[in-house]
């Protein structure tokens, strides 16, 4: 886990815990709509993002936007949810060129995997999630924090 992430921590999280933790994330993030996800490859970022989408009422199947960079979904309330995966980006210019700043300023949820690839483009204030694998392959530690 990143040492600078403080705040709410959930330990020994299993896949069946994700719906409840997703609801808590939505509550804790409050008005913040840009949410970044830190964690190594295979830590469960996409799986948790799917749980958040479900909690927001996304009814279509969600998948990782590894090759498309961004996927767009509609929530039950008619809002838009953007899921970004910046893993394959070579530099911030690529993200800038697809209009990430407009996405981030849209007021819609922007759920971002590999945010360190676009650190200079992130808004001043955002919600941060850190996911860490544990010794038990089926459990994770998840931490929430507001970045200001």
C-alpha positions in Angstrom: 0.0 0.0 0.0 1.2 3.5 -0.7 2.6 5.0 2.5 0.9 8.3 2.0 -2.6 6.8 1.8 -4.4 7.4 5.0 -8.1 7.4 5.9 -10.5 4.5 5.8 -9.0 1.0 5.5 -10.7 -2.3 4.9 -8.7 -5.4 5.6 -9.3 -9.0 4.5 -11.6 -7.9 1.8 -13.1 -10.8 -0.3 -15.0 -10.5 -3.6 -18.3 -10.8 -1.8 -17.4 -7.7 0.3 -17.0 -5.5 -2.7 -20.7 -4.4 -3.2 -20.8 -3.0 0.4 -17.4 -1.4 0.1 -18.4 0.1 -3.3 -21.4 1.7 -1.6 -19.1 3.1 1.1 -16.8 4.5 -1.5 -19.6 6.4 -3.2 -20.7 7.8 0.1 -17.2 8.8 1.2 -16.2 10.3 -2.1 -19.2 12.7 -1.8 -19.1 15.3 -4.6 -15.7 14.1 -5.9 -16.2 12.4 -9.2 -12.6 11.8 -10.2 -11.5 8.6 -8.4 -8.1 7.1 -8.9 -7.1 3.5 -8.2 -3.6 2.4 -7.2 -2.5 -1.2 -7.1 -0.2 -3.6 -8.8 -1.2 -5.6 -11.8 -3.8 -8.2 -10.8 -4.7 -6.5 -7.5 -8.4 -6.2 -8.4 -8.8 -2.6 -9.6 -11.1 -3.5 -12.5 -13.1 -5.9 -10.3 -13.7 -3.2 -7.7 -14.5 -0.6 -10.4 -17.2 -3.1 -11.7 -18.7 -3.2 -8.2 -18.8 0.6 -8.1 -20.5 0.6 -11.5 -23.0 -1.9 -10.3 -23.7 0.2 -7.2 -24.3 3.2 -9.4 -26.8 1.2 -11.5 -24.7 0.4 -14.5 -26.7 -2.6 -16.0 -24.5 -3.4 -19.0 -21.4 -5.6 -18.6 -18.3 -3.6 -17.7 -14.8 -4.6 -19.0 -11.3 -3.2 -18.7 -10.5 -0.4 -21.2 -6.9 -1.5 -21.5 -6.9 -1.2 -25.3 -9.6 1.5 -25.8 -8.2 3.6 -22.9 -11.7 4.7 -21.9 -15.1 3.0 -21.7 -18.3 4.9 -21.2 -21.4 3.6 -19.3 -24.7 4.9 -18.3 -25.9 4.7 -14.7 -29.5 4.0 -13.6 -30.0 7.7 -13.0 -28.9 8.6 -16.6 -25.5 9.8 -15.6 -22.3 8.9 -17.4 -19.5 6.9 -15.8 -16.1 6.8 -17.5 -13.6 4.0 -16.8 -10.0 4.8 -17.8 -7.1 2.4 -18.0 -3.9 4.3 -18.7 -1.5 1.4 -18.4 -0.5 1.4 -22.1 0.2 5.1 -22.3 3.7 6.2 -23.1 3.2 9.8 -21.8 0.7 12.3 -20.6 0.4 13.9 -24.1 -1.5 10.8 -25.3 -4.0 11.2 -22.5 -4.3 14.9 -23.1 -4.9 14.3 -26.8 -8.0 12.2 -26.1 -9.4 15.0 -24.0 -9.0 13.7 -20.5 -9.3 17.2 -19.0 -12.8 17.5 -20.5 -13.7 14.1 -19.0 -12.3 15.0 -15.6 -14.1 18.4 -15.6 -17.4 16.9 -16.8 -18.9 16.3 -13.4 -19.4 12.6 -14.2 -17.7 9.8 -12.5 -14.2 9.2 -13.9 -12.7 6.0 -12.5 -9.0 5.8 -13.3 -6.6 2.9 -13.3 -2.8 3.7 -13.5 -3.3 7.4 -12.6 0.4 7.8 -12.1 0.7 7.9 -15.9 -1.4 11.1 -16.0 -0.5 12.7 -12.7 0.0 16.1 -14.2 -3.5 16.1 -15.7 -5.4 15.1 -12.6 -7.5 17.8 -10.9 -6.3 19.4 -7.7 -8.7 17.4 -5.6 -9.7 13.8 -6.2 -10.6 10.6 -4.3 -7.9 8.0 -4.0 -8.2 4.2 -3.6 -5.3 1.9 -2.9 -5.7 -1.9 -3.3 -3.0 -4.2 -2.0 -2.8 -8.0 -2.4 -2.5 -10.0 0.8 -0.9 -13.4 1.5 -4.3 -14.9 0.9 -4.9 -14.7 -2.8 -8.7 -14.2 -2.3 -8.2 -11.2 0.1 -7.2 -7.6 -0.4 -6.6 -4.5 1.7 -8.4 -1.4 0.4 -7.8 2.1 1.6 -9.7 5.3 0.8 -8.4 8.9 1.0 -9.2 12.3 -0.3 -6.3 13.9 -2.2 -6.1 17.7 -1.9 
